């Protein structure tokens, strides 16, 4: 996820969780 790369010093947020879920969904399809 590019969120974790850009904001590695920040804790995981709801946005990161959503981005991760969307990314995982696209991988599955």
PDB file of N, H, CA, C and O in Angstrom:
ATOM      1  N   UNK A   1       0.843  -1.205   0.000  1.00  0.00           N
ATOM      2  CA  UNK A   1       0.000   0.000   0.000  1.00  0.00           C
ATOM      3  C   UNK A   1       0.869   1.243   0.000  1.00  0.00           C
ATOM      4  O   UNK A   1       1.817   1.335   0.781  1.00  0.00           O
ATOM      5  N   UNK A   2       0.572   2.167  -0.835  1.00  0.00           N
ATOM      6  H   UNK A   2      -0.197   2.093  -1.469  1.00  0.00           H
ATOM      7  CA  UNK A   2       1.386   3.390  -0.890  1.00  0.00           C
ATOM      8  C   UNK A   2       1.111   4.284   0.305  1.00  0.00           C
ATOM      9  O   UNK A   2       1.911   5.163   0.625  1.00  0.00           O
ATOM     10  N   UNK A   3      -0.041   4.060   0.981  1.00  0.00           N
ATOM     11  H   UNK A   3      -0.691   3.345   0.722  1.00  0.00           H
ATOM     12  CA  UNK A   3      -0.328   4.835   2.191  1.00  0.00           C
ATOM     13  C   UNK A   3       0.720   4.539   3.264  1.00  0.00           C
ATOM     14  O   UNK A   3       1.246   5.459   3.891  1.00  0.00           O
ATOM     15  N   UNK A   4       1.018   3.280   3.470  1.00  0.00           N
ATOM     16  H   UNK A   4       0.591   2.533   2.960  1.00  0.00           H
ATOM     17  CA  UNK A   4       1.976   2.904   4.504  1.00  0.00           C
ATOM     18  C   UNK A   4       3.378   3.363   4.136  1.00  0.00           C
ATOM     19  O   UNK A   4       4.191   3.639   5.019  1.00  0.00           O
ATOM     20  N   UNK A   5       3.668   3.448   2.847  1.00  0.00           N
ATOM     21  H   UNK A   5       3.007   3.224   2.130  1.00  0.00           H
ATOM     22  CA  UNK A   5       4.990   3.893   2.419  1.00  0.00           C
ATOM     23  C   UNK A   5       5.150   5.393   2.611  1.00  0.00           C
ATOM     24  O   UNK A   5       6.220   5.864   2.997  1.00  0.00           O
ATOM     25  N   UNK A   6       4.089   6.141   2.341  1.00  0.00           N
ATOM     26  H   UNK A   6       3.220   5.759   2.027  1.00  0.00           H
ATOM     27  CA  UNK A   6       4.156   7.592   2.433  1.00  0.00           C
ATOM     28  C   UNK A   6       4.021   8.072   3.876  1.00  0.00           C
ATOM     29  O   UNK A   6       4.614   9.076   4.270  1.00  0.00           O
ATOM     30  N   UNK A   7       3.236   7.342   4.649  1.00  0.00           N
ATOM     31  H   UNK A   7       2.753   6.527   4.330  1.00  0.00           H
ATOM     32  CA  UNK A   7       2.989   7.764   6.034  1.00  0.00           C
ATOM     33  C   UNK A   7       3.416   6.662   6.996  1.00  0.00           C
ATOM     34  O   UNK A   7       2.665   6.288   7.896  1.00  0.00           O
ATOM     35  N   UNK A   8       4.613   6.152   6.802  1.00  0.00           N
ATOM     36  H   UNK A   8       5.223   6.456   6.070  1.00  0.00           H
ATOM     37  CA  UNK A   8       5.091   5.034   7.604  1.00  0.00           C
ATOM     38  C   UNK A   8       5.219   5.404   9.076  1.00  0.00           C
ATOM     39  O   UNK A   8       5.142   4.537   9.946  1.00  0.00           O
ATOM     40  N   UNK A   9       5.414   6.696   9.358  1.00  0.00           N
ATOM     41  H   UNK A   9       5.477   7.400   8.651  1.00  0.00           H
ATOM     42  CA  UNK A   9       5.596   7.137  10.738  1.00  0.00           C
ATOM     43  C   UNK A   9       4.260   7.300  11.455  1.00  0.00           C
ATOM     44  O   UNK A   9       4.215   7.523  12.665  1.00  0.00           O
ATOM     45  N   UNK A  10       3.163   7.186  10.686  1.00  0.00           N
ATOM     46  H   UNK A  10       3.199   7.006   9.703  1.00  0.00           H
ATOM     47  CA  UNK A  10       1.846   7.332  11.296  1.00  0.00           C
ATOM     48  C   UNK A  10       1.208   5.964  11.518  1.00  0.00           C
ATOM     49  O   UNK A  10       1.485   5.017  10.782  1.00  0.00           O
ATOM     50  N   UNK A  11       0.352   5.864  12.535  1.00  0.00           N
ATOM     51  H   UNK A  11       0.127   6.634  13.133  1.00  0.00           H
ATOM     52  CA  UNK A  11      -0.352   4.604  12.782  1.00  0.00           C
ATOM     53  C   UNK A  11      -1.375   4.340  11.681  1.00  0.00           C
ATOM     54  O   UNK A  11      -1.760   5.250  10.947  1.00  0.00           O
ATOM     55  N   UNK A  12      -1.806   3.095  11.578  1.00  0.00           N
ATOM     56  H   UNK A  12      -1.493   2.357  12.175  1.00  0.00           H
ATOM     57  CA  UNK A  12      -2.795   2.740  10.559  1.00  0.00           C
ATOM     58  C   UNK A  12      -4.128   3.413  10.868  1.00  0.00           C
ATOM     59  O   UNK A  12      -4.630   3.345  11.990  1.00  0.00           O
ATOM     60  N   UNK A  13      -4.685   4.059   9.859  1.00  0.00           N
ATOM     61  H   UNK A  13      -4.277   4.115   8.948  1.00  0.00           H
ATOM     62  CA  UNK A  13      -5.945   4.771  10.040  1.00  0.00           C
ATOM     63  C   UNK A  13      -7.064   4.033   9.321  1.00  0.00           C
ATOM     64  O   UNK A  13      -6.825   3.035   8.642  1.00  0.00           O
ATOM     65  N   UNK A  14      -8.275   4.526   9.471  1.00  0.00           N
ATOM     66  H   UNK A  14      -8.469   5.338  10.023  1.00  0.00           H
ATOM     67  CA  UNK A  14      -9.420   3.936   8.785  1.00  0.00           C
ATOM     68  C   UNK A  14      -9.224   4.025   7.273  1.00  0.00           C
ATOM     69  O   UNK A  14      -9.645   3.138   6.531  1.00  0.00           O
ATOM     70  N   UNK A  15      -8.584   5.099   6.827  1.00  0.00           N
ATOM     71  H   UNK A  15      -8.242   5.820   7.430  1.00  0.00           H
ATOM     72  CA  UNK A  15      -8.312   5.263   5.395  1.00  0.00           C
ATOM     73  C   UNK A  15      -7.370   4.175   4.912  1.00  0.00           C
ATOM     74  O   UNK A  15      -7.563   3.614   3.833  1.00  0.00           O
ATOM     75  N   UNK A  16      -6.353   3.878   5.707  1.00  0.00           N
ATOM     76  H   UNK A  16      -6.197   4.334   6.583  1.00  0.00           H
ATOM     77  CA  UNK A  16      -5.411   2.823   5.361  1.00  0.00           C
ATOM     78  C   UNK A  16      -6.117   1.476   5.317  1.00  0.00           C
ATOM     79  O   UNK A  16      -5.874   0.669   4.419  1.00  0.00           O
ATOM     80  N   UNK A  17      -6.987   1.236   6.285  1.00  0.00           N
ATOM     81  H   UNK A  17      -7.184   1.892   7.014  1.00  0.00           H
ATOM     82  CA  UNK A  17      -7.727  -0.023   6.319  1.00  0.00           C
ATOM     83  C   UNK A  17      -8.605  -0.157   5.077  1.00  0.00           C
ATOM     84  O   UNK A  17      -8.715  -1.236   4.495  1.00  0.00           O
ATOM     85  N   UNK A  18      -9.225   0.948   4.681  1.00  0.00           N
ATOM     86  H   UNK A  18      -9.136   1.824   5.154  1.00  0.00           H
ATOM     87  CA  UNK A  18     -10.082   0.935   3.494  1.00  0.00           C
ATOM     88  C   UNK A  18      -9.244   0.702   2.238  1.00  0.00           C
ATOM     89  O   UNK A  18      -9.636  -0.057   1.351  1.00  0.00           O
ATOM     90  N   UNK A  19      -8.097   1.357   2.172  1.00  0.00           N
ATOM     91  H   UNK A  19      -7.778   1.973   2.892  1.00  0.00           H
ATOM     92  CA  UNK A  19      -7.212   1.201   1.023  1.00  0.00           C
ATOM     93  C   UNK A  19      -6.724  -0.238   0.933  1.00  0.00           C
ATOM     94  O   UNK A  19      -6.640  -0.803  -0.158  1.00  0.00           O
ATOM     95  N   UNK A  20      -6.403  -0.826   2.072  1.00  0.00           N
ATOM     96  H   UNK A  20      -6.471  -0.367   2.957  1.00  0.00           H
ATOM     97  CA  UNK A  20      -5.933  -2.200   2.112  1.00  0.00           C
ATOM     98  C   UNK A  20      -7.026  -3.159   1.655  1.00  0.00           C
ATOM     99  O   UNK A  20      -6.771  -4.095   0.898  1.00  0.00           O
ATOM    100  N   UNK A  21      -8.253  -2.912   2.130  1.00  0.00           N
ATOM    101  H   UNK A  21      -8.460  -2.152   2.745  1.00  0.00           H
ATOM    102  CA  UNK A  21      -9.384  -3.758   1.765  1.00  0.00           C
ATOM    103  C   UNK A  21      -9.668  -3.657   0.268  1.00  0.00           C
ATOM    104  O   UNK A  21      -9.912  -4.665  -0.394  1.00  0.00           O
ATOM    105  N   UNK A  22      -9.634  -2.438  -0.255  1.00  0.00           N
ATOM    106  H   UNK A  22      -9.435  -1.619   0.283  1.00  0.00           H
ATOM    107  CA  UNK A  22      -9.888  -2.229  -1.677  1.00  0.00           C
ATOM    108  C   UNK A  22      -8.794  -2.897  -2.507  1.00  0.00           C
ATOM    109  O   UNK A  22      -9.073  -3.488  -3.550  1.00  0.00           O
ATOM    110  N   UNK A  23      -7.565  -2.803  -2.047  1.00  0.00           N
ATOM    111  H   UNK A  23      -7.338  -2.323  -1.200  1.00  0.00           H
ATOM    112  CA  UNK A  23      -6.444  -3.403  -2.754  1.00  0.00           C
ATOM    113  C   UNK A  23      -6.578  -4.924  -2.761  1.00  0.00           C
ATOM    114  O   UNK A  23      -6.355  -5.563  -3.790  1.00  0.00           O
ATOM    115  N   UNK A  24      -6.939  -5.499  -1.628  1.00  0.00           N
ATOM    116  H   UNK A  24      -7.120  -4.980  -0.793  1.00  0.00           H
ATOM    117  CA  UNK A  24      -7.108  -6.941  -1.522  1.00  0.00           C
ATOM    118  C   UNK A  24      -8.261  -7.407  -2.414  1.00  0.00           C
ATOM    119  O   UNK A  24      -8.197  -8.476  -3.021  1.00  0.00           O
ATOM    120  N   UNK A  25      -9.298  -6.604  -2.482  1.00  0.00           N
ATOM    121  H   UNK A  25      -9.350  -5.735  -1.988  1.00  0.00           H
ATOM    122  CA  UNK A  25     -10.453  -6.946  -3.312  1.00  0.00           C
ATOM    123  C   UNK A  25     -10.071  -6.968  -4.789  1.00  0.00           C
ATOM    124  O   UNK A  25     -10.484  -7.862  -5.528  1.00  0.00           O
ATOM    125  N   UNK A  26      -9.297  -6.003  -5.208  1.00  0.00           N
ATOM    126  H   UNK A  26      -8.961  -5.277  -4.607  1.00  0.00           H
ATOM    127  CA  UNK A  26      -8.883  -5.929  -6.610  1.00  0.00           C
ATOM    128  C   UNK A  26      -7.949  -7.084  -6.960  1.00  0.00           C
ATOM    129  O   UNK A  26      -7.954  -7.576  -8.089  1.00  0.00           O
ATOM    130  N   UNK A  27      -7.155  -7.509  -5.991  1.00  0.00           N
ATOM    131  H   UNK A  27      -7.151  -7.110  -5.074  1.00  0.00           H
ATOM    132  CA  UNK A  27      -6.254  -8.634  -6.221  1.00  0.00           C
ATOM    133  C   UNK A  27      -7.058  -9.917  -6.408  1.00  0.00           C
ATOM    134  O   UNK A  27      -6.734 -10.740  -7.264  1.00  0.00           O
ATOM    135  N   UNK A  28      -8.098 -10.084  -5.610  1.00  0.00           N
ATOM    136  H   UNK A  28      -8.361  -9.416  -4.914  1.00  0.00           H
ATOM    137  CA  UNK A  28      -8.930 -11.285  -5.690  1.00  0.00           C
ATOM    138  C   UNK A  28      -9.648 -11.371  -7.033  1.00  0.00           C
ATOM    139  O   UNK A  28      -9.773 -12.450  -7.612  1.00  0.00           O
ATOM    140  N   UNK A  29     -10.113 -10.244  -7.515  1.00  0.00           N
ATOM    141  H   UNK A  29     -10.012  -9.367  -7.045  1.00  0.00           H
ATOM    142  CA  UNK A  29     -10.839 -10.243  -8.791  1.00  0.00           C
ATOM    143  C   UNK A  29      -9.830 -10.294  -9.913  1.00  0.00           C
ATOM    144  O   UNK A  29     -10.209 -10.302 -11.084  1.00  0.00           O
TER     145      UNK A  29
END
